[in-house]
Amino acid sequence: MPSPTSYFAYSVLLDPETFDRRMKEGGHPTFRLPEGKVGEAQDVELVFNFHSPRWGGRIASLVPMPGHSVFGRVLPLKDSDFAILRDAEGAKSGSFQELNVQVKVDGKLVPAVAFATAPGRATTSGPVSESYASALARGAEAAGLPRAYWEKLKAEAAILAKVQSVGRELNLK
């Protein structure tokens, strides 16, 4: 019997409302993630580098960045469940691809798979999605990630909303 895939969840799929909506849209309304464990992916950074029409702006992905880290949850998934997550994460469409990461869980490094923007799809053009940034922060809190981490995401989402609001008022592009 194959061993489960360790999936590193760091995105808006940690937000219960977003997860439920995405599963219904994908035809898996009863699918649920296992609880997993809080982990810290090593040598990666969270960047808003993919334009999503669904979210109305750029959404977050992981990029290799030595010395940086991102919190999430490591979840053991059967192959059939991992296939559902691949679709939900945009891998089927080619927008995102698997990224192997090392995650510190309970003081030990464990290999896991996350999803990141596919080569050639990354962009820094256009605004960051305010609704995505808010959902990312909500998801981090709901998933029980460290308080300092989700508070930072919430603060960044609030700053983003204010800056982009002023930009809209000034008719900046």
Buried (B, 14 or more C-beta within 10 A) or exposed (E): EEEBBBBBBBBBBBBEEBBEEBBEEBEBEEBEBBEBBBBBBBBBBBBBBBBBEEBBBBBBBBBEBEEBBBBBBBBBBBEEBBBBBBBBBBBEEEBBBBBEBBBBBEEEEBEBBBBBBBEEBBEEEEBBBBBBBBBBBBBBBBBBBEEEBBEBBBEBBBEBBEBBEEEEEEEEE
